[in-house]
Amino acid sequence: MTAIRETFEESGLLIASTSTRTTNAFTPLSDHVLDEARRNIHAQKLLFRTFLAEHNLKADVDSLLPFTQWITPPNVLRRFQTQFYVAFLPAAPSSGFSSGTKQEQIPKPDRGQEVVAARFLHPEDALAEFHSGKVMFMPPQAYILNTLAEILKGRTNTARQREHVEALSRGMFGRMVINPRRIGEDAKGYTILTFEGDETRGGSKGRLHRVLAKIGKGGITSEITLRRNFDIVTEIEPQAFATSCKL
């Protein structure tokens, strides 16, 4: 529920459908209603659940696919434990879209309160912008986008691709809790961040589950390279994730 509320509050994307309690025909909400709700929810003048109830909506929590959980490294002053999700939406025309009893908006900024720019990007395009220095990612975003880019080939995702992502979510991959650890630098000066399942973190000898990152004065630059030499559907080693990760 928090993920759906935050997505709506920050991007205008409302992952909700008409409530089963009502038999009224589905009427898409106007941009004015949605934008006003976003502002009031952000300002804590309106509860998200109240907004949903007033418009006979329910959050589509079942549409969120768990897609790894990450914990900030212990050397970072402010630490977080964050659950990531993937959700598939209907095809989007130029100005808002609806399908059956569902409605979403094209994502857009929230007047600079938290989001500077918002748009849909294919994972491959997002990674290309990252590597060219146009946008910045931290290891979790780079890891997840690399994983999705390996599956979502082409400009339109297919039923088989969706099934692949759903299978990942339902399996060990979706439940992975990753707590990055820095183990030093390689010969080229790249910082090595290891994850659970790496040969240095409970994995079998030769198993790599890590990223190489170039870290400058302002933090991680546009150079993050994923090193993962096992199949994430069939070859995740459960013992590497047996220990509970906590802040």
C-alpha positions in Angstrom: 0.0 0.0 0.0 2.8 2.4 0.8 4.5 1.7 -2.6 1.2 2.5 -4.4 0.6 5.6 -2.4 4.2 6.9 -2.9 4.0 6.1 -6.6 0.8 8.2 -6.9 2.0 11.0 -4.7 5.3 11.4 -6.5 4.4 10.6 -10.2 0.6 10.8 -10.5 0.5 7.1 -11.5 -2.5 5.6 -9.7 -2.4 1.8 -9.5 -6.0 1.3 -8.5 -9.3 0.0 -9.8 -13.0 0.4 -9.0 -14.0 -1.2 -5.7 -16.1 -4.4 -5.8 -18.4 -2.6 -3.4 -19.8 -0.5 -6.2 -21.8 -1.4 -9.3 -21.4 2.1 -10.8 -19.9 2.3 -14.3 -16.2 3.2 -14.3 -15.6 6.9 -14.9 -11.9 8.0 -15.1 -11.0 10.8 -12.7 -10.1 14.1 -14.2 -6.5 15.4 -14.1 -7.7 18.2 -11.7 -9.1 15.7 -9.2 -5.9 13.6 -9.3 -3.5 16.5 -9.1 -5.4 18.0 -6.2 -5.4 14.7 -4.4 -1.6 14.3 -4.9 -1.0 17.7 -3.4 -3.2 17.1 -0.4 -1.8 13.6 0.3 1.7 15.0 0.0 0.9 17.8 2.4 -0.7 15.3 4.8 -4.1 17.0 4.5 -5.7 13.9 3.0 -5.2 10.2 3.8 -4.6 8.0 0.8 -7.2 5.5 2.0 -9.8 8.3 2.3 -9.1 9.4 -1.2 -9.6 5.9 -2.5 -12.8 5.4 -0.5 -14.3 8.7 -1.7 -13.9 7.6 -5.3 -14.9 3.9 -4.8 -11.3 2.8 -5.6 -9.1 0.1 -4.2 -5.3 -0.1 -4.5 -4.2 -2.9 -6.8 -1.7 -4.4 -4.3 -1.8 -7.8 -6.1 -0.4 -6.2 -9.2 2.9 -5.4 -7.5 5.6 -8.1 -8.0 8.3 -8.2 -5.2 11.6 -7.8 -7.0 14.4 -7.9 -4.4 14.9 -6.0 -1.1 18.0 -3.9 -0.4 19.7 -2.7 2.7 22.0 0.4 2.7 25.6 -0.6 3.6 26.6 -0.1 7.2 29.1 2.7 6.5 26.4 5.0 5.2 25.1 7.5 7.8 21.4 7.3 6.9 20.4 3.7 6.3 17.2 2.2 4.7 15.7 -1.2 4.1 13.8 -0.9 0.8 11.4 -3.3 -0.9 11.4 -3.0 -4.7 8.5 -4.0 -6.9 7.7 -4.4 -10.6 4.2 -3.7 -12.0 2.9 -4.1 -15.6 0.5 -1.4 -16.9 -1.7 -1.3 -20.0 -0.3 0.3 -23.1 -0.2 4.1 -22.8 -1.4 6.7 -25.4 -0.2 10.3 -25.2 -2.5 11.6 -22.4 -3.6 9.2 -19.7 -5.0 5.8 -20.3 -7.6 3.4 -18.9 -8.4 -0.3 -19.4 -11.6 -1.8 -18.1 -11.9 -0.6 -14.5 -8.4 0.8 -14.2 -6.9 4.2 -14.8 -3.4 5.5 -14.9 -1.8 8.8 -15.9 1.3 9.4 -17.8 3.9 10.0 -15.0 4.8 13.7 -14.4 6.7 15.8 -11.9 5.1 16.9 -8.6 6.0 20.6 -8.9 9.5 19.9 -7.6 8.5 18.7 -4.2 10.3 15.4 -4.7 10.3 14.5 -8.4 12.2 16.8 -10.9 11.1 14.8 -14.0 9.0 11.7 -14.6 8.5 9.6 -17.8 8.3 6.1 -19.0 11.6 4.6 -20.3 12.5 1.1 -21.5 15.1 -0.5 -19.2 17.6 -0.5 -22.0 17.0 3.2 -22.6 17.3 4.0 -19.0 20.6 2.2 -18.8 21.9 4.0 -21.9 21.1 7.3 -20.3 22.9 6.2 -17.1 26.0 5.1 -19.0 26.1 8.4 -20.9 25.9 10.4 -17.6 22.4 11.8 -18.2 20.8 10.2 -15.2 22.2 8.7 -12.0 21.5 5.3 -10.4 22.7 3.7 -7.3 23.5 -0.1 -7.3 19.9 -1.3 -6.6 18.5 0.6 -9.6 21.3 -0.5 -11.9 21.0 -4.1 -10.7 17.2 -4.2 -11.2 17.3 -2.4 -14.6 20.0 -4.7 -15.9 17.9 -7.7 -14.8 14.8 -6.4 -16.6 16.8 -5.4 -19.7 17.9 -9.0 -20.0 14.3 -10.1 -20.2 12.3 -7.3 -21.8 13.7 -7.4 -25.3 12.0 -5.3 -27.9 9.9 -2.2 -27.6 6.7 -4.1 -26.5 6.8 -6.7 -23.7 5.2 -10.0 -24.5 3.2 -12.4 -22.5 6.2 -14.7 -22.3 8.4 -11.9 -21.0 5.8 -11.0 -18.3 5.6 -14.6 -17.3 9.4 -14.6 -16.9 9.3 -11.6 -14.7 6.5 -13.0 -12.6 8.4 -16.3 -12.2 11.4 -14.4 -10.9 9.2 -12.5 -8.4 7.6 -15.7 -7.1 10.9 -17.5 -6.8 14.0 -17.0 -4.7 15.0 -13.9 -6.7 12.0 -11.9 -5.7 12.6 -12.7 -2.0 16.4 -11.9 -2.0 17.5 -9.4 0.6 20.7 -7.8 -0.6 23.1 -6.0 1.8 26.1 -4.7 -0.3 29.6 -5.0 1.2 32.7 -3.3 -0.1 35.7 -5.6 -0.3 38.2 -3.3 -1.9 39.1 -2.2 -5.4 40.3 -4.0 -8.6 43.4 -3.2 -10.6 41.6 -0.5 -12.5 40.4 1.4 -9.4 36.8 0.2 -9.5 35.2 -0.4 -6.1 34.0 -4.0 -5.6 30.6 -4.3 -3.9 29.6 -7.9 -3.2 26.1 -9.3 -2.6 24.8 -12.3 -0.8 25.5 -15.4 -3.0 28.9 -14.2 -4.1 31.8 -16.6 -3.4 32.8 -14.2 -0.6 29.3 -14.0 0.8 28.2 -17.6 1.3 28.1 -18.7 -2.4 30.0 -21.6 -4.0 33.6 -21.1 -5.1 33.7 -19.2 -8.3 30.2 -17.8 -7.8 30.1 -14.0 -8.6 27.3 -11.8 -7.4 28.7 -8.2 -7.3 29.1 -4.9 -9.1 32.1 -2.9 -10.0 31.6 0.8 -9.5 33.6 3.9 -10.2 33.3 6.1 -7.2 34.3 9.8 -7.4 34.0 12.8 -5.0 30.3 13.1 -5.6 29.6 9.4 -5.1 29.0 6.7 -7.7 29.5 7.8 -11.3 27.9 6.4 -14.5 30.1 3.3 -14.4 28.5 0.4 -12.6 29.0 -3.1 -14.1 27.1 -6.1 -12.9 29.0 -9.4 -12.4 26.5 -12.3 -12.0 27.5 -15.6 -13.4 24.5 -17.8 -12.4 20.9 -18.3 -13.6 18.7 -16.2 -11.3 15.7 -18.6 -12.0 17.3 -21.9 -11.3 20.7 -21.4 -9.7 20.2 -19.1 -6.6 21.8 -20.9 -3.6 19.3 -20.6 -0.7 22.0 -21.1 1.9 23.5 -17.8 0.9 20.3 -16.0 2.0 19.6 -18.1 5.1 20.9 -15.4 7.5 18.4 -12.7 8.1 19.6 -9.3 7.0 18.7 -6.4 9.3 19.8 -2.8 9.7 
